[in-house]
Amino acid sequence: MSTNTWLSQPATLLIEVFTEELPPKSLRRLGDAFSDGIFAALKVAGLASESSKVISFATPRRLAVQVSNVLDQAPDYPIREKLLPTSIAFDAQGKATPPLLKKLASLGYDDVDLSTLEKAGEGKNEALYLNVIAKGASLEQTAQAALEQTLNKLPVAKMMHYQVLQRDGQLADVEFARPAHRIIALHGDQTLNISSLGIDAGNQTEGHRFLAPGPLTISSADQYENDLQTKAKVIPSFHQRRAQIEAALLKAAGTDLVLMPDSLLDEVTALVEWPAIYECHFDQEFLEVPQECLILTMQTNQKYFALTDKQGRLRNRFLIVSNIETAKPEAIISGNERVVRPRLSDARFFFQQDQKRPLASRVADLGKVVYHNQLGSQLERTKRVQSLASNIAKKLNADEKLASRAAEIAKTDLLSDMVGEFPELQGIMGRYYATYDGENSEVAAACSEHYMPRFAGDTLPQTQTGTILAIADKLETLVGIWGVGLAPTGDKDPYALRRHALGICRLLLEKNLSLSLPELIELARAQFLQKDVQEKANAAAIYEFIIDRLRAYLRDQSVSGKPFTSAEIDAVLSQEPAQINDLIERLTALREFNAFPEAAQLAAANKRISNILKKTTTDIPAKCSSKLLQIPAEATLNKTLEEITPALNEAYKQRQYVDLLKALVALSAPIDQFFADVMVMDPNPELRDNRLALLQQLHQKMNLVADLGKLA
């Protein structure tokens, strides 16, 4: 500390790094990482505890953390350190060996009294231990190290290199996200003697660049937030500033709806220290342009908040978040209105130019766009998707021509000026342009819908053609990218194959499509003429990959508010279902089955039967012969199975899975009696094989819905 007065009681610690404007898109992460790093170091050193309150601050020009109940000196603590086996630590004369002395020196205890070392253990296991009372960490040393380590580990994409003039007149090279100008390090009202980035810590920061410029002295760590808000026109808390902006936007919108995606709200919060909301307008004539273009232009280029009416129609007024609060905002408003006009004019120009050329006329140009160097051009890909979509439509008795046409033009909007400027509008503009060209409404919709679902929880296509094209597009991507050896590994998934696999699962399941997943995979593989691609695109591996995504999806589903269990999901998926559209029905039926009194017994019996059949090495007859059933218990089981089989088959055909599982209850007693009275592995091979055939038939019928043995 800068004075000799040491605080005897815990106090609040404040550390702030004041800089030039930090990267707005990463400010929130920077603030969290800064506070987490400092607090973690304090906790490890024993200077702060779980009861300490941590407040993170992040503005465009500062990162700071405030931690309550921080000690200036951690308490001393005992250390018991194992040194060496006694046989190595001392020589035959009982004197310390060089290895022992070296070990003690490495620990900083080379002057320790050897007679105080502890011997523990017996015989060959006897070892020497060091027992000392270590001095607790000091706050200044810990804060110095914590600040350096935390700043070095901040998630900064690109560092800036600059020089700082030192007190001795020399220039020091510094590397940080942005040039730093001040550092505050206060424990209570005492300044810590630490430094970093070529700057000595003090108790001064700076206020708002325009509303309260110049230095501001922070009287104590506890007063930091209050001093900045009341004296410097700065709201230091990122979360408080964000909440204030959101509330002000909603108030200014009035009866309209304000479009404020989280990413935009975060970025704007990172651009201002004292937010003020102002209303602006643009010319009504620009509303002739698709509103998605205007909204994206305002959000991406200008960081403005668009407004719509309650029906979702864009209004010609928008809201801005300014860093300047003034009673006369006319200049700010007119300036922003003047800036946005050329942007909207560009959007209108792109839209008008694109409409001069139909999408169909752009298909050939897809041949000039490389999709992947091993998979050819976008035109070649389009033809693969087109064939795949037509085949899927045929399987579903849907309109093959619509599916083929949609696949043919779906990617042509990638060549438009609008999508070239705003890639986020791919598909959206395709729908507008296809409608303008007079394409069938389902074809036009499919141009946009085939990207769905774009993310977890996204909506699914509304049209049948859009659904078919979405499946075809995702399957082609999954199989093709897998076929060139780019299957996801660990966290790396550059082609979003996991998202595509999940999308396929959702489309088949939620749209209730009776399509065989293995057949779809084979159909997709057949579209690739390259033999090496077909070979690498292993159908079994791709099926397993999709099922893994399905497993994760099912874990998020529930019945009556209770999520499906891992055992229930395993029971259904272990059957390796070809069609997955009825899995929720199967799981729901399985949940109801679990409530039956006989469920546990049937599940255990099923597991026992599975184990018996797995261990069988001989060929099992396809059907059990009633003539070879000698014991009443096996005859009764066979008869009961024959009696309920028609009901089982009909319930399975009608997807009445609860009824099917209820019918299995009739087998409970006969199965128990069978295992009590019958020796399956009879010495007579004819009797043994017949009993195995009976168990195999029983096993097949019991597992029509799911592998009940997985519930045991």
N, C-alpha and C positions, 0 to 999 in steps of 0.2 A: 504494500500500500504506500501511498505517497506521504503518509504521516506515520508517526510511531504509535498512534492510537489504534489498538486492536479491539474489534467488536467482541464482546464476551457473549452476546446472544445471537441466535440465527437472524439473518436479515434477508431482504429481497435482493437478488442479483439481477442486474440488467447489462446486457451486452448488445450493442448496436453497431452495425457497419453501414456508414452513410456513403453512397456511391452516386455515380451518374446513372441515368435511366437504365434499369435492368430489363432483360428480355421479357416482354409481357406474357408470352405464351407459356413460359416456364416459371413465372414469379411465384405462383401458389406452391409448386413443388419445392422451389428454392427456399421459401419461407419455412415450410414444414421440415425440410432436411436440416436447415440451420438450427432450428429450435431442438429437433430430435438429437442432433449430434452433440450440442452443448449439454443438454440435460443428461444424456447417456453417460458422458464423461464425468459429470458431477456425481451421478449415482454410483458409478464404479469406484470413485475415489472416496465414497462415504461422506460426501459433503452435502448431498441432497438425498431425499428418501421418496418413497411412493406417495407420502402425504404432501410433498411439495407440489404446489400448483404451477403449471407451466403455461405461459401465454405466448403464442407466436405472433409476430408482427411482420408484415411485408407490404411495402408500398413501392411505387416505381423507383424510389431513390433510397430505400433502406431495407435491411434485413435486421430483425431484432428478436430477442427472446428475454422474457422476464420469468424468473424462477423464485418462488417464495421459500422461506425457511432453509436458507443455505448457510452452512457453517463457514467461518473463516479458517478453521483448522479442524480437520477430521480427528477423531479420538485415536490414540495409539491402540495397536491391536497385536495379539500374540501370533507368532509364526512358528510352525513346526515343520521343518524342512528335512526330508530324508537326504542324507549326504551319500555315504558309501557303505558297502558291507564292511563290518569291523575288520575282517581279514585283509581287506585292501587298504583301509584307512590307517592301520598301524603296522609297523614292521615287527620283527621278532623281539626287539628290545622295548616295544611299546611306545616307540616314538612315531610322531605323525609322518606319514609318507608324503611325497610330492603330490600325488593325485588329490589327497585330502586338502593340502594347503592351497592347491590350485582351485579346488571346488569352493573353498571358503572365500578365496579372493574374488572369484567370479560372482559370488553373492554379496560382496561388499563387507564381509565379516572376517577379513584376514587377521584382525587383531583380537579375535575372540579367545577367551580363556578355554583351552582344550578340555580342562577338567569339568567344564559345565556341559559338555556334550552328552547327550543321552544315548545309552545303549538299550536297544529293545530287540526282542526276538531271541530264539535259542539256536544253538549249534551253527550250522551253515547259514541259517536265516537271520542271524544276529546282524543288525545294522546300526549305523550311527546317525543320530538325529540332532539338528540344531534347534534349540528353543530360545527365541528372543522376543522382545517386545519391540515391534516396529513403530516408527513414528508415523502418525497419520499425515495425510497429504495436506498441503497448504492450499488455500484458495487461489492465490496468485499463480503458483506454479501450475496448478490444474487448469485454471482458466486460460493461461498462456498456451498450454499444450492442446487443450480442447478447441480453442479458437483456430489454431493453425491446422489441426487435423480436420475440423469441420469444414473450413474454407476449402481445403484441398479435395475434399470428397463431395462437394456440392455437385448436383447433376447439371453441369454446364456443358452445353453442346460444343461451344467454341470459345476459347479463352482469348482475351485481349492482352497484348504485351505493351507495357509502357514504362516510363521511368519516373521515380519520385526523388525529389531533392531532400537529402538527409540533413540532420543538424550540423554535421561536419562539412557541409557544402558539397558533398559528393552525390552523384546520381546513382540510385539503386534500381536494378531491373526488377519489375514486378509483373506478375501474371494473375489476372482475375477476370471475371465475367465482364466487368466494366470498371473504369478507374474509380478507386475509393478515395475519399477526401477526409473523412473523420471516423473515429472509433470511440464509442462510449463503453466504459467498463466500470459500473458502479455497484458496490456492495453496501446497501443502505445509502448513506450519503458520502461514503468514502470511495475515492477513485483507486482502482487497482493499477498497479504499475506493470502493465503488459503492453505489447505492441504486435502489429501484424501489417502486412502489405506496405511496409515502410512507414507506418504511422504509429505514433505513441497514443495510447488511449487517454481520453480526458472525460469531461462531463458536458461537452457541447455537441449539439447537432445543428441542423438547419431546418427552417420552416418551409412552407409552401413556396415554390419557385417564384410565383407572381403575387400571391395574396399576402404572404408574410416572409419575404426574403431576408436572408441574413442569419447569423448564429443565434442559437437559443440554448441557454444554460439549463440543464436538468438538475433540479435541486436534490432529488433523491430517486432511487430506483423505483419506488412506489408511485412517484408522481409523473412518470414518463408519459403514459397514455393521456392523462389529464392535461399535462403541460402542452403536449402537441395539439390537442383538440382545442384548448381554450386560448392558447397564445400563438400557435403556429399554423392554424388552418390545415391541419393534417389529421386524418382518421387513420391511425397506424394499423389497426386490425384489418386484415384482408377480409375476414368473414363478416365483420360488422359493416365494412364498406360495401361489400357485395349485397348484403341484406338491405341496406339503405337504398342502394341503386334499384334493386328489384322492387321495393315498396314504392319508390318514387315513380318508376316506370308505370306500374299498375295504376297509380293515382292519376298520372298524366294521360293515360290512355282513355280514361273515362269509361264509356259504354263499349268502346272498341276492345279488341283483343291485341295484346302486344306479343310479338314473336321474339322470344328471348331464349335461344338454345344455350345450354350450360357453357359450352365452349366460348361463345360470344360474351356471355355475362362475365366469365372469368377473365377474358382478355381485356374487356373494358375496365373491369375492376383494377386490373394491373396497370392501367394507363393513367389513372387519376388518383389524387390524394384527397381532394375535397370536391366530391361529385356534385354537379348541378345538371338538371334535366331541362331541355328546351324542345319545343315543338317546331318542326319545319314542314314545308310542303314542296311537292313537285308538280309539274304541269299535268293536268288531267289526261292529256292526250297520250301519255306514256302507258296508261292502263290498257292500251290496245295490245301491248306486248304481253306474252304469257307471264303471269305474276311471279312464277318461280324464278324467272330470269331477273326480274327487278329486285326481288327479295334477296337473292344471292349476291347481286351486285352491291346492294346496300350493306349487307352483312359482311361480305368478304373484303371489299375494297375500302369501305368507309366506316365500318364498325357502327352502323346505324341500326336502330330497332324499328322494323316495319310494323304497321298496324293493319288489322283486318276487321271487318264487321263480324257479327256473330255467325254469319253464314260462311265465313272464311274468305270473303272477297277482299282483295287488297284495297286499302284506302290510299289516297294521294297525300297523306300526311305521315310523318315519321318522327321518331324521337331520337335525340342525340344526348350523349353523356359528355359533358364538358368538364374540364379541370378548373374552370374559372366561374365563380359565382358573382353575378353582377345584377344590379337592378335595371340595367339597360343592355339587354342581350341582343339588340337588333343586329349589331355587326356580326355577332357569332352566328345568329340564325341565317342571315343573308349570305354569309360566307359559306356555310355548309350547303345551303340550297344552290349556290352558284357552283360549288365543287361537284355535287351529285349529278347535275344536269348533263355534263358530257358523258358520264358513265352510263346514264340511262339512254342517252342518244346512241352510244355505241351498241348497247343491247338491242335497241330498236333496229339499228342498221344491220346487225348480224341476222336478226330474225327475218327481216325483209329480204336480204340477200339469199338466205338459205331457202326461202320459199320459192325462189325462181327455178330451183332444180329439184324435181321429185326424188324421193328416196330411192325408187327403183333404178333410176339412172346412175346411182352411185355404187350399185352392187359390184360392177366390174372393177371399180377403183379399190375395192377391198383387197384385190390381188396385189396391190402395191404396198400394203401395210403388213409388216412381218408380225405374226402372232408369237411364234417361238421358232428359233433357228432350226430346231429338230422336228417341229410340227407344221411348218409351212406358214402361209399367209392367213390373214383374216378371211379371205375368200374360201380357202380350203377348209378352214374351220367352220365357216358358215355352211358349207355343203355337208360336212359331217353332222352338224346339229340339225340341218334340214332333214336328212335321211333319218336320223334318230327320232326327231319329233314326229315325222310321218308314221313311223312304225309304232310309236307309243299311241298316237291317235287311233291307229287301226286296232290296237289291242283294246282300247277303251270305246270302240265304236263311235269315235268322235270324227269331226270333219277333217280329213287328211289334208285337203287343199288349203284350208285356213291355217293349219299348223305349219305346212310347208311354206306358205307365203309369209307368215309371220317370221319364221326362222330366216327366210331369205333377206328380209329388209331390216331385221331387228338391230343389227350392228351398224347400219349405214349412217346413222346420225353421228357416229364417231368422226365422220369426215366433214361434218358441218362446221361452220364458223363459230356458232354459238357454243357447241360442245368443246371445240378447240380452245375457246377462251375460258369456259367454265366446265371442266370435266365432270363435276358433280351433277351436271344436268343430263348426262347420258341416260337414255331411256325415256326420260321426261320429255325431252325435245323430240325424240323419235315418235312419241305418241301424238304430239301436236302436229308434226310435219306429216305423219301418216294420215291423220284426220283431214288435214288441209289437202292432201293428195287424193282424197276420196276413197281411201282403203276401207275395207270392212271394219266395223267398229271393234270386233274382237281382235282383229289383226293389229289395229292401232293400239288397243289396250295392251296387247301382248308385248309390244315394243318396250313398254315401261315395266309391265308386270314380270317379265322373265328374269329380272334382277332380284325379285322377291323370293324369300325374305333376305334382306340385306344384312340383318344383324339379329341377335337373339331377341325374341319377342316382337319382331317386326310383323306387320300384317302380311297375309298371303294373297296371291292373285285372286281376283274376283271372277275372272272368265275361265272357261275350260281351256281355251287355246293358250291363254297366258300360263296356266298351270302346266300344261304339256310342255310348252317351250321352256319354262323354268326348270323342269326336271331334266329335259334334254341338254340344256346349256350347262347345268351343273355337273351332270354325268360326264359330258364330253371333257370338261375341264379336269375333273377328278381323275378320270382314266388316262387322259393324255399326259397330264403333268406327272402322274405316277409312272407312266410308261417311259418317261425320259429320265427317270431316276431321281425325281425331286419330291418324293414322299416326305411328309413332315417328320422332322426329327427334333425331339425335345421341344424347346420354345420356338424353334424356327419353322415357320409356315408361310413363306412369302407369297404363295398363291392362294392363301385362305382356303385350303382344302378341307380343314375341319369345319369351317363355316358352310362350305358347299355340301358336305356330308350331312350336317345337321339340317340344312335346308331340304335336302332330298327326303330325309326322315319325316320332317314336319309336313311336307307336301303329300307324301303317300299316306301318312297316318291321319292328319287332320282333314284332308280332303277325301278320306275313306276310299282310296283307289286300290282296287284288287289287282295289283301288278306284282309280278314276281321280281324281287330285288336281284337275285342271281341272274335271271334272264335279262334284266335291264343292263346289268354290268357286261354280260356277254355281248349284248346288242351294241353297247358303246365300244367295246374292244374291236368289234368287227368293222367299225367305221375307219379304223386306222390301217392304212395299207402297209406301213412300215412293220416288218416282222419283229424287229428288235423292240419296238414300242409295245406290240402285242405280248411279247414274251415277258417284258418287265412289268407290264400291267397285270400282275397276277390276280386273277379273279377272286380267289379265296382270301388273299390279303386285303383286297379292296373291300370285300364283303365284311370282313372282321373289323376293318377300320370304320366303316359306316355303322356297324352294330355297336361299336364302342361309343360313338357319338350318340346313338339312340339310347344307350344305357344311361348316359349322363342326362339326356333329355327326360327319360322316364323317372329319374330320381327327383325331378322337380315337379312331377305330376302327383296328384293326390285324389283320394275319394273321401268325401265327408270331412274334408279339411285335414286328413291324415295322409302324409306322403307314403308312397309305396316303399316297402322295405327292400333292402338289397337281396334278401332271400326270395322274395316274391318276383323281383325282376330277373334274378338268375334262373328261377324256375321256368319262366316264360322264354327267355332268350337262349337257354341251354338247348332248346329244341331246334335251334338254328332255323327260325321261321323264314320261309321264302316271302310270304306276304306279311306285312307288318301293320296293315290298316286296322286290324282288330285287337291289337295288343292291349289297349286301355280296357276294352271289354273283358279280355282274359284276366288282366290284373284285378279288375273290379270283382269278377267272379271268384277269383282266388282268395281275395280278401273275405268274401262272404263264406267261402268254403272253410277258411281258417276258424270261423266261429262255430262250425259243426262240432258236436261232442266226439264224433268219430274221426275228425280230421287228423289228429296226431297219430292215431293208430294206423290209418290208411297211408299217411306219409311215411311212417317208419317201415311199414310193410313194403311199400313201393321201393324204398331205398334198399331194403334187404333183397328184393327181387332183382333190382338193378345190379347189385354186387354179385349175385349168383350168376346172372347171365354174362357179366363181364369176364368172369373166371372160366366160363365154359369154352373149351377149345375145339369141341366137335361141332359138326353141322347140326343145327336144330331143325327138325321137320317144320314145314310151314304151318301145319294144322295138327291139333291134338286129336287123337283117335279115342272116341268114347269106349271102344271095345277093350282098350288097354287100361282103363281106369278101374283098378281093383279095390281100392280103399274107398269107403263111403265119403270121406271128407273131400277127396279129390273129385269124385263124381258130383258131389253137391256143388263144389266151386265151379266146375265146368258148366253144370246146368244153370246155375245162377247167372254166370257170364253170358251164356247163350240167350237167356231170357231177357236180360237188360240191353243186349247189344243193339237191337233195332231202335230202342229209345235213345241210346247213346249216339248212334249214327244220325238219327233225325235231328236231335238237339244240336249236334255238331254242324250239320248242314245248315240249320237255321240260325247258327251263331247264338244259340241259347245256352251259354256256357254255365250259368248257374244251375239250370235244370240238369245239365249233363253231370255236373259234379254232385248234385243231390242224388242222382241215380246210382252213383258209385257207393253210396252208403250201404246199399243192399249187399255189397261184397264184404263188408267189414267182418261180420261173424264167420262166413265161410272161409275167408283168408286166415283168420286166427285158428280155426279148426284144422285147416290144411297143414299149417306149419306145426301144429301140435301132434298130428297123427301121421303125417306123410314124410318119408325120407326121400327127398328129391333125388339125391345122387345114389340111387339104388344100384346094387352090383349088377343087376340085369340091365344091359345097355338099352334094350327096347323100352323098358318101363321108365328108365332115367330120361331118355330122349323125349318120350311122350309127356312126361311131367314138365320138362324144360319147355316143350312146345306150348303146354297149357300156361306156364308162367309168362312166356313170350307174348302170347295172345292177350293175357291179362295186363301185362305191362303196356302194351300198345294202347289198349282201351283206357287204362287209367291215366295215360299221359297225353290224351288228345288235346287238352287245354294247356297243360304245363307239366313239367317234370315234378310231380308231387314229392319225390324223394328229396328235393332241394329244401323242402320246408321242415324236414326232420331234424 
